[in-house]
Amino acid sequence: MLRDFEAGLLRPGHAGQDVVLAGWVHRRRDHGGLVFIDLRDFSGIVQAVFHPEDAPAAFEVASALRSEYVVQIAGQVVERTPETVNPDLSTGGVEVAVREARVLNEAETPPFPINQDTPVDEATRLRYRYLDLRRERMTANIVLRHRVVRFIRNYLGDRDFVEIETPVLGLATPEGARDYLVPSRIHPGRFYALPQSPQQWKQLLVVAGQERYFQIARCYRDEDLRADRQPEFTQLDLELAFVEQDDVLDLIEGLYSELALTEGGRFQTPTPFPRMTWAEAMERYGSDKPDLRIGIEIRDLSSLVEDSEFGVFRNAIAGGGRVRGFAVPGGSDTPRRGADALVELAQELGAGGLIWIAFDGEGDLGSVSPEELHEQTRSPAKRFIDGETLAALGAACGASRGDMLLIVADRDEVTSRVLDGLMRHVAEQRELADPNVLAFALITDFPMFERDAADTRWSAVHHLFTSPYEEDDELLETDPGRVRSRAYDLICNGQEIGSGSIRIHRRERLMRVLRALDLDESEAEERFGHMLQAFTFGAPPHGGIALGIDRTAALLAGERDIREVIAFPKTKTASDPMTGAPSAVEAQQLADVHVALTPEAQASGGATDV
């Protein structure tokens, strides 16, 4: 070994001990004939001091050191005097008096500082990711991710789960995104698909008698990217036999509450996790992944304005829509240009417009007469709404004077989308969401089906193997839009962390669902024959869930983008600036797997001649 101790573990109790250390030069300082370096390795940083009189050869080496040089030093641990103790370092009570030193490797000047957490252009960070990962924050994130996975493995192992790997080369499955395809050399014209999730495999494992399965699974989806998506990602996949929905939810709540306590200690994590149906979440928050930290809820105001002479309200209700809104705490201080910006945002989100009502003053709305309230209210719609109605609207939203109402009148799908977007926007502007809280919740009873983008057929909201409620079975043929599924999500701070369901385990029931999706018997057999057959051999009732490891680690690290907890992520255009992937391949490689490029792909440099 090139060292016999780790730099970050040295403490005053090691004073007088001879050590050999190796690592990177984090920082170098020349002070009046003495040279100090902060030596960094994976465990942390310790100060080393070079005395020209005591060790002239080592001092000569130190004089030539620069940031990120890799060095080995040997010397004695010395306790620092009280006035020189560095309270910002865990090793700040000691230093190493160096006797010998040698350079193991020199380093060019890095393209950005390694020893500072300064902003760096994202393209540069990813181009030199191996340097970015040396920085303290990124090192901590990667170690945290490791601890998260280790905790999960231990937690589930203690509860008799068996970790089983499933294939990466498999059959294309309808998971809602495009598959990454792998052409087969041995079977011309045929393709494997990289798994979007191990959904079918884990159900087949339960059929095989593995009653408690889990896997830290790599998954792949060819979809548009954003802060919480990558083309390749990692999820905790698990499946249990002979369970009801609450059994799975209780397991997940226990896992994540203990994980947050162990690895997210700086956060408050309210328990028990609230549980609500999809319909309740959409009604109260306009979203199936609400951020419960915000503390704002949407209210139905239709009954208060159904007889209003205000055409915006009256026409929306007459057309089958509703009038819904919420109160922004302290929002009456919004200037007119700020209110206009909110109107523009509502229109970008799909609304025809936005009604804002600002209650000036202080105290309860009832502390002044309706006439005075009307006088002290600002709104473009003020002339259409009397003081009593203003008071009723404000009271319904829980508003006080000094608050602001944001109201949208339209169909539910529009009002939900717009009010959710507005709520998140004002919460960020006004810092309404406590960054030190992890607000988990469990959402249940999702719709089983939704119309596809072209509104021509039904598609599964979760996946085809999600079980509908038995009492809704008769609606499969008559009114699929009203069928509720036994699906559930774990959410936290406004984002989905995981999704699961109680599964279908009978062949005839799966066929009914497939028929509702306009798949006939022959197509069902071609695409899902292995599952249909497996369900005829005594498949037990079962359920499970898939939980995002990347999103979980990002939450606990306090990061907004999952790339900050992934060692080598892709850009938002699914490329890798460091390696150059995706890249062109030699024409012979394509010929080997029986693939020919279109003229457009050839023109863009998709292959090179051998």
C-alpha positions, -999 to +999 in steps of 0.1 A: +000+000+000+011+035-007-003+047+026-010+033+060-037+058+071-065+079+056-060+116+058-095+125+070-094+102+100-065+118+118-074+132+153-055+146+183-054+111+197-030+102+169-005+128+180+031+113+180+022+086+155+042+081+123+019+079+092+023+075+055-005+094+035-013+097-002-037+119-020-042+151-039-029+186-032-061+204-023-044+237-016-008+249-012+004+279+009+039+293+013+042+312+046+076+327+054+098+298+047+073+271+056+051+253+030+017+241+040-005+218+019-040+205+025-038+169+015-071+154+003-081+118-001-115+102-002-118+104+036-112+141+039-085+167+043-055+172+066-029+199+068+007+189+062+036+212+070+071+212+054+101+226+074+132+234+053+155+227+083+140+194+094+134+179+060+151+199+032+145+172+005+108+171+013+107+209+014+122+210-021+094+187-033+068+208-016+081+240-033+072+225-067+037+212-058+006+226-074-031+219-070-042+184-079-007+169-079-009+134-065+016+130-037+028+106-010+041+120+023+055+104+054+058+122+087+046+125+123+011+136+135+014+167+156-013+183+177-019+219+168-016+247+193-050+261+205-046+293+184-039+274+152-068+248+155-090+249+124-126+243+136-139+240+100-120+207+095-126+174+113-088+170+113-084+206+124-068+197+157-037+181+141-012+185+113+015+162+098+051+173+101+065+159+068+098+141+067+096+126+032+076+134+001+074+123-035+052+132-064+032+103-077+018+122-106+017+158-118-015+176-129-022+203-155-042+233-143-078+221-140-105+238-162-123+249-130-113+250-093-115+216-075-111+231-041-140+256-044-177+251-048-180+278-075-205+278-103-192+260-134-208+258-168-227+225-171-211+215-204-176+219-188-186+200-157-198+170-178-169+172-202-145+169-172-168+148-150-139+129-134-127+163-121-162+175-111-166+143-090-135+152-070-152+183-056-164+180-020-202+184-027-201+158-055-181+133-036-206+137-007-235+131-031-220+099-045-213+086-011-248+095+001-262+076-029-241+045-019-254+047+017-290+050+005-287+018-016-269+000+013-297+010+037-324-002+013-306-036+008-302-040+046-338-029+053-354-053+028-329-081+036-340-080+072-375-085+061-368-116+041-366-101+006-344-118-019-324-098-044-327-112-079-313-098-111-335-098-143-324-096-179-313-064-196-319-077-231-356-085-234-388-080-252-403-045-260-430-037-234-456-009-235-444+012-206-454+046-220-421+057-236-400+046-265-377+016-260-340+016-267-336-012-292-306-035-296-304-053-330-296-090-330-267-104-350-279-140-347-315-132-356-315-109-386-342-082-385-351-089-348-344-066-318-340-068-281-353-039-260-335-025-230-360-027-201-380+004-192-386-015-159-385-052-149-423-052-146-430-085-163-399-102-149-408-094-113-444-106-117-431-138-133-407-143-103-437-141-080-454-167-102-422-187-097-427-187-060-403-159-050-428-142-026-405-113-017-383-100-045-363-068-049-337-054-072-317-023-076-325-022-113-310-003-142-338+010-166-338+027-199-364+051-216-360+070-248-379+101-238-375+139-236-353+147-206-357+172-177-343+177-142-358+144-129-353+122-160-323+105-176-322+080-205-307+055-181-318+055-145-319+033-114-349+022-094-357+000-064-380-026-078-399-049-054-428-074-055-447-093-028-471-122-030-503-125-009-506-088-001-532-061-001-525-025-010-520-013+026-494-040+031-472-025+003-479+011+015-470+003+051-437-013+039-428+017+018-437+042+045-416+023+070-386+022+046-387+058+036-394+072+071-364+053+085-343+061+055-350+099+059-343+097+096-310+078+090-296+095+058-317+128+057-312+138+093-311+175+085-347+173+072-379+171+092-400+143+079-436+143+091-451+109+098-474+091+093-474+099+056-507+114+045-527+091+022-553+104-002-570+093-034-561+106-068-594+123-070-589+140-036-554+152-046-566+166-079-595+184-061-574+199-034-541+206-052-547+202-089-520+176-091-514+139-083-480+149-069-487+180-047-460+197-027-476+196+007-450+220+022-467+249+004-498+248+027-522+261+000-553+242-012-576+248-041-613+255-034-644+251-056-661+285-057-687+276-083-717+277-059-708+312-048-708+326-084-732+304-103-758+332-104-732+358-111-737+383-139-699+380-146-698+362-179-665+345-173-679+326-143-714+321-157-703+307-191-677+283-176-703+268-152-729+266-180-704+248-202-698+220-176-668+236-160-662+250-126-648+281-109-618+272-087-591+291-070-568+296-040-554+323-017-518+335-019-507+344+017-496+381+017-502+382-020-519+417-020-484+432-022-481+419-058-476+449-081-497+452-112-469+440-134-466+410-112-503+403-115-501+406-153-472+381-153-494+357-134-521+361-161-496+354-188-484+323-170-520+311-166-525+315-204-493+297-211-506+268-190-538+266-211-563+290-194-583+316-213-574+340-185-569+345-148-590+364-123-569+379-095-584+396-064-561+415-040-575+423-005-557+453+008-553+461+045-549+438+076-572+416+097-601+394+089-623+400+058-652+404+082-636+432+101-649+456+075-683+460+059-689+445+024-689+480+010-656+488+026-641+455+015-651+462-020-635+496-018-603+482-005-601+454-031-581+455-063-591+433-093-598+437-130-631+420-123-640+442-093-668+460-111-686+426-118-684+413-082-701+429-052-686+431-017-706+403-002-694+379-030-659+391-026-661+383+012-676+349+004-649+340-021-622+351+002-636+331+032-640+300+010-603+301+003-593+309+039-580+344+029-575+374+051-569+410+042-534+412+028-539+381+007-546+376-030-570+352-047-561+335-080-592+321-098-597+301-130-630+292-146-629+263-171-631+225-173-615+206-145-585+194-165-577+230-173-583+245-139-563+217-122-533+221-145-533+259-144-538+263-106-512+237-099-487+256-120-496+289-104-493+274-070-458+261-076-448+294-091-460+317-063-446+292-037-411+295-053-414+332-056-425+336-019-404+307-005-435+291+009-420+256+008-397+249+037-364+235+022-357+216+054-389+194+052-395+162+033-433+161+029-440+125+018-475+113+009-491+083-007-516+087-035-541+059-043-570+049-066-557+064-099-579+062-130-573+029-148-574+045-183-569+077-201-574+088-237-543+087-259-529+119-274-550+116-305-581+109-284-588+078-305-584+050-280-579+043-243-544+037-229-533+025-194-524+052-169-499+030-151-493-002-171-514-031-185-509-054-155-524-030-129-555-044-113-588-025-115-611-025-085-634-055-088-665-034-082-655-014-113-651-045-136-685-040-153-673-006-164-644-021-184-668-027-214-693+002-208-673+032-194-635+027-191-629+063-181-646+056-148-626+025-139-604+030-108-571+011-106-555-003-075-524+018-083-505+041-059-476+066-059-452+077-033-446+115-037-424+140-019-421+178-022-440+179-054-425+151-073-432+114-079-407+092-061-422+058-070-452+041-085-468+007-080-500-013-079-517-044-070-514-066-101-537-086-122-530-123-116-557-140-135-556-146-173-593-138-179-591-105-161-560-094-180-578-103-212-607-080-202-583-051-197-566-058-230-599-058-248-607-024-232-576-012-249-587-026-283-563-055-283-578-086-298-570-121-287-543-127-314-525-095-307-527-101-270-512-136-274-484-122-297-474-095-272-482-109-238-486-147-244-460-156-219-478-136-192-512-149-201-499-184-200-481-179-167-513-167-151-529-201-159-505-219-136-516-207-102-503-172-101-508-158-065-523-124-058-494-099-057-484-063-058-453-041-058-437-008-065-408+008-083-390+037-065-365+060-081-330+057-065-318+088-084-347+109-071-345+095-036-308+104-034-313+138-049-340+146-023-318+135+006-288+155-008-310+186-012-304+186-050-329+197-075-315+178-105-309+140-104-277+145-124-261+158-092-263+123-077-254+103-108-217+096-114-218+099-152-251+114-164-262+125-199-270+161-209-306+171-216-300+161-252-291+125-241-254+130-250-221+125-231-197+154-237-169+134-219-169+103-242-187+117-272-216+092-270-237+086-290-212+083-318-210+070-353-199+034-358-181+016-386-202+004-415-191-032-409-206-031-373-240-021-388-237-048-414-229-074-387-263-067-370-282-063-403-289-026-400-289-001-428-290+037-422-315+060-439-300+086-463-307+113-436-288+093-409-259+087-433-258+125-441-256+133-404-225+110-400-242+080-385-216+055-398-180+056-410-164+034-436-141+006-424 
